[in-house]
Amino acid sequence: MPPEPTLVAERGGTDTAPLSVGVVIFAAAVVATGVQWPRIGSSLIPADLLILALMAISLDHLLVGDWRAGDVVRRISLALFLIAMGTLIGSFYVGAQGWIFADLGRDLAAIIAMLSGIEVLRRGGPNAIRAACVAVGICIVAVTVQLIFMSGGALRSSGTFANPNIAAHLLAVGLITWTIVPFSRPTKLIVYAIGLVGMVMTGSFGAILQLGVGIAYLAVSFKVPANNDRSRRRRSAMYLFFAAFVLLAIIGAFLFTQSSKTGLNQDRLERSASLRFLTWNEALENLPSAPFGVGPGSVRALDLNMHETELHSEPLAFLIERGVIGLVGLVMFWVGIWRLGKPGGVTRALLLAYVVGSLTRETSHYRHFWLFLAIAIAFETLDRVRPRARNADIEVEAW
């Protein structure tokens, strides 16, 4: 894993410039994804309005020919084309139904939100990425506070979030993103500790696995330059966090075997696993009747699954609803994001966590993931679009 992030600007560099409106909106959107109230209508939350404003600001730069996320679009364009083709072909099964357009809009909004975030952060430079990191920390703390104090005594906080898995997923990918922050070690550790408490509160096995996969990748990939004592200390800090995760897993295992009062217990795991296996088997048995897909959202809208309203597996959902073409597009999208990230960097760690989580849940509609991914990609690729100025020394290294 490369060294800790360094966000430095000297002699009038962009790091001393005031934050743009776009960066402020992006940071506010990151914080707002961790507050699932008040509801606007049936499903919208304030984060959605902020994300729409972010899109508008970013697309305005696109219209005037000054857009800074073009390289990302080129890397994932073929994957998006295949997903769109699979969606179109699958939609022939049910025709132009309302849920088809709703799912298409949701998927499109997720991609545009990520691209818009990358664009405004690259434009804002190191100072913008630092502000985004602050927002991630606030978001992690806000989610944990809600889990502890605003759930009416229910540990899984189903009254705060529409689904407790949303809070768990946010904390997992948020803690992975938090590894790039350029703050002091005490500040980092405080947020880590708060986030780990929240992870236990959610009782989510999948989110704990996601966090473990992401952090293990960062720890294993760490590269120590020769004669670099600072990097050795950073490696020790990374392993310390990995040890904290192992401790979390041990605590979870104890609760799993001893307690039925939290989400981490054997009965819930067995029920969840058995239900998923039944759902997946049923979906695969019905695949030959519609090999090219049944259209996005049709499994839920048409009650094609007798056990649950969704398939609880992103790849399987793509296969059933968008066909083989759509599934190939999804895999190519993963490959494109992987190639965008630096070896041992947080982009690839987030992607691995996302893939692991998507195997047992449908997570493409989780707003926070796309914003966190935008931070990671912008952080690791800032030098591609911001060449060194003659009178400024701006260094951005990935941790």
C-alpha positions in Angstrom: 0.0 0.0 0.0 1.4 3.4 -0.9 2.3 6.0 1.7 -0.1 8.1 3.6 -1.8 10.9 1.7 0.0 14.2 1.4 -2.1 17.2 0.5 0.3 20.1 0.3 0.3 23.4 -1.5 2.9 26.2 -1.3 3.4 29.6 -2.7 -0.1 30.3 -3.7 -1.2 26.8 -4.7 -4.9 25.9 -5.0 -5.0 24.4 -1.5 -5.3 27.9 -0.1 -8.2 28.8 -2.4 -11.7 29.0 -1.0 -14.0 26.0 -1.5 -16.2 26.2 -4.5 -20.0 25.9 -4.3 -19.7 22.5 -6.0 -17.4 21.2 -3.3 -19.5 22.5 -0.5 -22.6 20.8 -2.0 -20.7 17.6 -2.4 -19.5 17.6 1.2 -23.0 18.4 2.4 -24.4 15.5 0.2 -21.9 13.1 1.8 -23.0 14.1 5.3 -26.7 13.9 4.3 -26.5 10.3 3.1 -25.9 9.4 6.7 -29.2 11.1 7.8 -32.1 9.2 6.4 -34.7 11.8 7.5 -36.8 13.8 7.0 -38.4 11.9 4.1 -39.5 13.9 1.1 -42.4 12.1 -0.4 -42.1 8.3 -0.4 -38.4 7.8 -0.8 -36.4 11.0 -1.3 -34.2 12.4 1.4 -32.3 15.8 1.5 -29.2 14.0 0.1 -31.1 13.5 -3.2 -31.7 17.2 -3.6 -28.0 18.0 -2.9 -26.9 15.3 -5.4 -29.2 16.8 -8.1 -27.6 20.2 -7.4 -24.1 18.7 -7.7 -25.0 17.1 -11.0 -26.3 20.4 -12.4 -23.1 22.2 -11.4 -20.9 19.5 -12.9 -22.9 19.2 -16.2 -22.7 22.9 -16.6 -18.9 22.5 -17.0 -19.6 19.7 -19.5 -21.7 22.0 -21.6 -18.9 24.6 -21.8 -16.3 22.0 -22.7 -14.4 22.1 -19.4 -15.3 18.8 -17.8 -12.6 16.8 -15.8 -14.1 13.3 -15.6 -13.8 12.4 -19.3 -11.1 9.7 -18.6 -13.4 7.9 -16.2 -16.2 7.9 -18.7 -13.9 6.4 -21.4 -12.8 3.7 -19.0 -16.3 2.5 -18.2 -18.2 3.5 -21.4 -18.2 0.0 -23.0 -19.5 -1.5 -19.7 -22.3 1.1 -19.5 -23.2 0.4 -23.2 -23.5 -3.3 -22.5 -25.6 -2.7 -19.4 -27.9 -0.3 -21.4 -28.3 -2.9 -24.1 -29.1 -5.7 -21.6 -31.6 -3.3 -20.0 -33.3 -2.5 -23.3 -33.5 -6.1 -24.4 -34.8 -7.3 -21.1 -37.4 -4.5 -21.1 -39.1 -6.2 -24.1 -40.4 -8.8 -21.7 -42.7 -6.4 -20.0 -42.7 -3.3 -22.2 -42.4 0.3 -21.2 -43.5 0.1 -17.6 -43.1 2.7 -14.9 -40.8 0.6 -12.8 -38.4 0.2 -15.8 -38.0 3.9 -16.0 -37.7 4.3 -12.3 -34.8 1.8 -12.1 -33.1 3.3 -15.1 -33.3 6.7 -13.6 -31.9 5.4 -10.3 -29.0 3.6 -12.0 -28.2 6.6 -14.2 -28.3 9.0 -11.2 -25.8 6.8 -9.4 -23.3 6.9 -12.2 -23.8 10.7 -12.9 -23.4 11.4 -9.1 -20.1 9.6 -9.1 -18.8 11.4 -12.2 -20.0 14.7 -10.9 -18.3 14.2 -7.6 -15.0 13.3 -9.3 -15.3 16.4 -11.5 -15.9 18.9 -8.7 -13.2 17.4 -6.5 -10.6 17.4 -9.2 -11.5 21.0 -10.0 -11.2 21.9 -6.3 -7.8 20.2 -5.8 -6.3 19.0 -2.5 -8.4 21.4 -0.4 -11.6 20.0 -1.9 -10.6 16.4 -1.1 -9.7 17.4 2.4 -13.2 18.9 2.9 -14.7 15.7 1.5 -12.7 13.7 4.0 -14.1 15.8 6.8 -17.6 15.1 5.5 -16.9 11.3 5.6 -15.9 11.5 9.2 -19.0 13.5 10.2 -21.1 11.0 8.3 -19.7 8.0 10.1 -20.2 9.7 13.5 -23.8 10.8 12.6 -24.8 7.2 11.6 -23.4 5.7 14.8 -25.1 8.3 16.9 -28.4 7.5 15.2 -27.9 3.8 15.8 -27.3 4.3 19.5 -29.8 7.1 20.4 -32.5 7.4 17.8 -33.7 3.8 17.2 -36.2 3.5 20.0 -34.1 0.9 21.8 -33.8 -1.3 18.7 -30.1 -2.1 18.2 -30.5 -2.5 14.4 -32.1 1.0 14.0 -34.7 -0.1 11.5 -36.7 3.0 12.5 -33.9 5.4 11.4 -32.8 3.8 8.2 -35.2 2.2 5.7 -33.1 -0.9 6.0 -30.4 -1.6 8.7 -28.1 -2.9 5.9 -27.9 0.6 4.6 -26.3 1.9 7.8 -24.0 -1.1 8.0 -22.9 -0.8 4.4 -22.3 3.0 4.9 -20.1 2.4 7.9 -18.1 -0.3 6.2 -17.2 1.7 3.1 -16.9 4.9 5.1 -14.2 3.4 7.3 -12.4 2.1 4.3 -12.5 5.6 2.7 -11.4 7.1 6.1 -8.0 5.5 5.6 -7.0 8.2 3.1 -7.7 11.2 5.4 -4.7 13.5 6.0 -5.4 14.1 9.6 -3.7 13.3 12.9 -3.6 9.7 14.2 -5.8 10.5 17.3 -8.5 12.0 15.0 -8.4 9.0 12.8 -8.5 6.5 15.7 -11.5 8.3 17.3 -13.6 8.0 14.1 -12.4 4.4 13.7 -13.5 3.6 17.2 -16.9 5.3 16.8 -17.5 3.6 13.4 -16.6 0.1 14.8 -19.2 0.6 17.6 -21.7 1.4 14.9 -20.8 -1.8 13.0 -21.6 -3.9 16.1 -24.9 -2.0 16.5 -26.1 -2.8 13.0 -25.6 -6.6 13.5 -24.7 -7.0 9.8 -22.5 -10.0 9.0 -22.1 -8.8 5.4 -20.9 -5.4 6.3 -18.3 -6.7 8.8 -17.1 -9.0 6.0 -16.9 -6.0 3.6 -14.9 -4.0 6.0 -12.5 -6.9 6.6 -11.9 -7.5 2.9 -11.2 -3.8 2.2 -8.9 -3.3 5.2 -7.1 -6.6 4.6 -6.4 -5.6 1.0 -5.0 -2.3 2.2 -2.8 -4.0 4.8 -1.5 -6.8 2.6 -0.8 -4.4 -0.3 1.2 -1.9 1.8 4.6 -1.3 0.3 7.4 0.2 2.5 10.0 2.2 0.6 13.6 1.5 1.6 14.9 3.4 4.6 11.5 5.2 5.1 10.8 5.2 8.9 7.6 7.2 8.4 6.1 4.7 6.1 7.0 1.9 8.5 5.1 3.8 11.2 2.1 4.1 8.9 2.3 0.4 8.1 2.2 -0.2 11.9 -0.9 2.0 12.2 -2.6 0.2 9.3 -1.9 -3.2 11.0 -3.2 -1.7 14.3 -6.5 -0.9 12.6 -6.5 -4.4 11.1 -6.0 -5.8 14.6 -8.9 -3.7 15.8 -11.1 -5.2 13.0 -10.0 -8.7 14.1 -11.1 -7.8 17.7 -14.4 -6.6 16.3 -14.8 -10.0 14.6 -14.1 -11.8 17.8 -16.7 -9.7 19.7 -19.1 -10.4 16.9 -18.4 -14.1 17.1 -19.1 -14.0 20.8 -22.4 -12.2 20.3 -23.2 -14.6 17.5 -23.0 -17.6 19.8 -24.2 -16.1 23.1 -26.9 -13.6 22.4 -30.2 -13.3 20.7 -30.8 -9.7 21.5 -28.5 -8.3 18.8 -28.5 -8.8 15.0 -25.3 -10.8 15.4 -26.8 -14.2 16.4 -26.9 -17.6 14.9 -30.7 -17.8 14.4 -30.8 -14.7 12.2 -27.8 -15.9 10.2 -29.4 -19.2 9.5 -32.7 -17.6 8.5 -31.0 -15.1 6.3 -28.8 -17.7 4.6 -31.6 -20.2 4.0 -33.9 -17.6 2.6 -31.2 -16.4 0.2 -30.4 -19.9 -1.0 -34.1 -20.5 -1.7 -34.4 -17.2 -3.5 -31.4 -17.8 -5.7 -32.4 -21.3 -6.6 -35.8 -20.2 -7.6 -34.4 -17.4 -9.8 -32.0 -19.7 -11.6 -34.8 -22.2 -12.2 -36.8 -19.5 -13.9 -33.9 -18.2 -16.0 -34.5 -20.4 -19.0 -38.0 -18.9 -19.5 -36.5 -15.4 -20.0 -32.8 -15.8 -20.8 -32.4 -12.2 -22.1 -33.9 -10.7 -18.9 -37.2 -9.5 -17.6 -36.3 -5.8 -17.3 -34.9 -3.8 -14.4 -37.1 -3.8 -11.3 -39.4 -6.5 -12.7 -38.6 -9.1 -10.1 -40.0 -6.8 -7.4 -42.8 -5.2 -9.5 -44.2 -8.5 -10.8 -43.6 -10.6 -7.7 -41.6 -13.0 -9.7 -39.9 -14.2 -6.6 -42.2 -15.9 -4.0 -39.8 -15.6 -1.1 -38.7 -11.9 -1.2 -39.2 -8.7 -3.1 -35.7 -8.7 -4.4 -33.0 -11.3 -5.2 -30.4 -10.2 -2.6 -27.6 -10.6 -5.1 -26.5 -7.9 -7.5 -24.9 -10.1 -10.1 -27.8 -12.5 -10.0 -30.3 -9.6 -10.3 -28.4 -8.3 -13.4 -28.5 -11.8 -14.9 -32.2 -12.2 -14.3 -33.3 -8.7 -15.2 -30.8 -7.6 -17.8 -29.6 -11.0 -19.1 -26.1 -12.2 -19.9 -25.3 -9.0 -21.7 -26.1 -6.9 -18.7 -24.1 -9.2 -16.4 -21.1 -9.0 -18.7 -21.5 -5.2 -18.6 -21.5 -5.2 -14.8 -18.3 -7.3 -14.6 -16.6 -5.0 -17.1 -17.7 -2.0 -15.0 -15.9 -3.6 -12.0 -12.8 -4.1 -14.2 -12.9 -0.5 -15.4 -13.1 0.9 -11.8 -10.3 -1.5 -10.8 -8.0 -0.1 -13.5 -8.8 3.4 -12.5 -7.5 2.8 -9.0 -3.9 2.6 -7.9 -2.5 -0.7 -6.8 -2.9 -1.0 -3.0 -5.2 2.1 -3.0 -8.5 2.8 -1.5 -10.4 2.8 -4.8 -9.6 -0.9 -5.3 -10.3 -1.6 -1.6 -13.8 0.0 -2.0 -14.4 -2.0 -5.1 -13.5 -5.3 -3.4 -15.8 -4.4 -0.5 -18.6 -3.5 -3.0 -18.3 -6.7 -4.9 -18.3 -8.8 -1.7 -21.4 -7.0 -0.4 -23.1 -7.2 -3.8 -23.0 -11.0 -3.7 -25.6 -11.2 -0.9 -27.4 -7.8 -1.4 -28.5 -5.4 -4.1 -26.4 -2.3 -3.3 -26.2 -0.3 -6.5 -28.8 2.1 -5.2 -26.9 3.0 -2.0 -26.2 6.8 -2.5 -23.2 6.9 -0.1 -21.1 4.3 -2.0 -21.0 6.4 -5.2 -20.0 9.5 -3.4 -17.3 7.7 -1.4 -16.0 6.1 -4.6 -15.8 9.5 -6.2 -13.6 10.7 -3.3 -11.3 7.8 -3.7 -11.0 8.1 -7.5 -10.4 11.8 -7.4 -7.8 11.4 -4.7 -5.8 8.8 -6.6 -6.1 10.5 -10.0 -5.9 14.2 -9.2 -2.5 14.5 -10.9 -4.0 13.4 -14.2 -6.0 16.5 -14.6 -4.1 19.0 -12.4 -0.6 19.4 -13.8 2.0 21.2 -11.5 1.8 25.0 -11.8 5.0 26.9 -12.2 4.5 28.8 -8.9 2.9 26.0 -6.9 4.1 22.7 -5.5 1.1 20.4 -5.1 1.7 16.8 -4.1 -1.0 14.2 -3.9 0.0 10.6 -3.0 -2.4 7.8 -2.4 -2.3 5.9 0.9 
